[in-house]
Amino acid sequence: MVGQSNHFYHHPPENKIDTTSYIQTVDIETGRIETVLSIDEHFEAPNWHPDNYLIVNSGGKLYTLDLQSKDLTLLNTDFADQCNNDHGISPDNKWLAISHNDVNDPSPKAYKSAIYVLPIEGGTPRRVTSEVMSFWHGWSPDGKRLAYCAERNGNYDVYTIGINGGKEKRLTTAEGLDDGPEYSPDGKYIYFNSYKSGHMQIWRMLANGRKQEQLTFDENSNWFPHPSPDGKWIVYIAYTSDQKQDHLFGKQVKLRLMNVETKDIKDITPVFYGGQGTINVPSWSPDSKKMAFVSYSVN
């Protein structure tokens, strides 16, 4: 399908020059935006830890950002120095899933992202997926399975796998890109974005892949649905122009909030410069009141 062949080019570690990154939070009720850190480097994809810090990536490495002191500290990921922006914290807050480009993997594929887990405080990653072109997006609520986007035989679909590896389970089969899978807090659903309708929209399905249903039906290109910890809300990123199957950096985007019960949707940010790297992965505050995200300016 159009766009799928270059999908993975937007996952590798970014090394953009002349970029200012604004790591920010937004209050979903008031819309108030606070800038945690402004830095003249390219940072992406915050995760929010209950101990009041964010995990972000830059240039293939991961960092912690203390929300009070604003201190930015390199996180030890041992050999995994080609991490992309698909990483996230386990439900018990003890582990971190990462996606790392393993250049030593024998696969002939041009990009060799595999999924690993390591202790949240840092350490040596343990590989979970045997096949490359695997990009992490979600933990099951019990911490026993991972949800991810993977390319197999030229098609990008949603898969799950046990935390100790083994056989992966394919959940989507339709033509077109399926990406961004994330479990609901009760484990009943997996939310994801899909091009199966011919336009990138937000979908959900049962955790076993059945009963797939489309949730958004607008002119935006909608990506990366993130259920809130309390299960009441979904935040996602909307490109204001049709991006087909791409989720590029440097586009006009906004964050939108969906009420899970009523399906009502509203904007929670104005339009800003972002896209790839803004909210690729779960970034809710533990109390479900705020979202962390990254906006950008280019000099």
Sequence and secondary structure as in RCSB ss.txt:
>XXXX:A:sequence
MVGQSNHFYHHPPENKIDTTSYIQTVDIETGRIETVLSIDEHFEAPNWHPDNYLIVNSGGKLYTLDLQSKDLTLL
NTDFADQCNNDHGISPDNKWLAISHNDVNDPSPKAYKSAIYVLPIEGGTPRRVTSEVMSFWHGWSPDGKRLAYCA
ERNGNYDVYTIGINGGKEKRLTTAEGLDDGPEYSPDGKYIYFNSYKSGHMQIWRMLANGRKQEQLTFDENSNWFP
HPSPDGKWIVYIAYTSDQKQDHLFGKQVKLRLMNVETKDIKDITPVFYGGQGTINVPSWSPDSKKMAFVSYSVN
>XXXX:A:secstr
 TTGGGGGGGSS    SSEEEEEEEEETTT  EEEEEEESS  EEEEEETTTEEEEEETTEEEEEETTT  EEE 
  TT   B S  EE TTSSEEEEEEE TT    SS  EEEEEEETT    EE  SSSSEEEEEE TTSSEEEEEE
EETTEEEEEEEETT    EE   SSS EEEEEE TTSSEEEEEE TTSS EEEEEETTS S EE   SSSEEEEE
EE TTSSEEEEEEESS  TT   SSEEEEEEEEETTT  EEESS  EEE TTTSSS  B TTSSEEEEEEEEE 
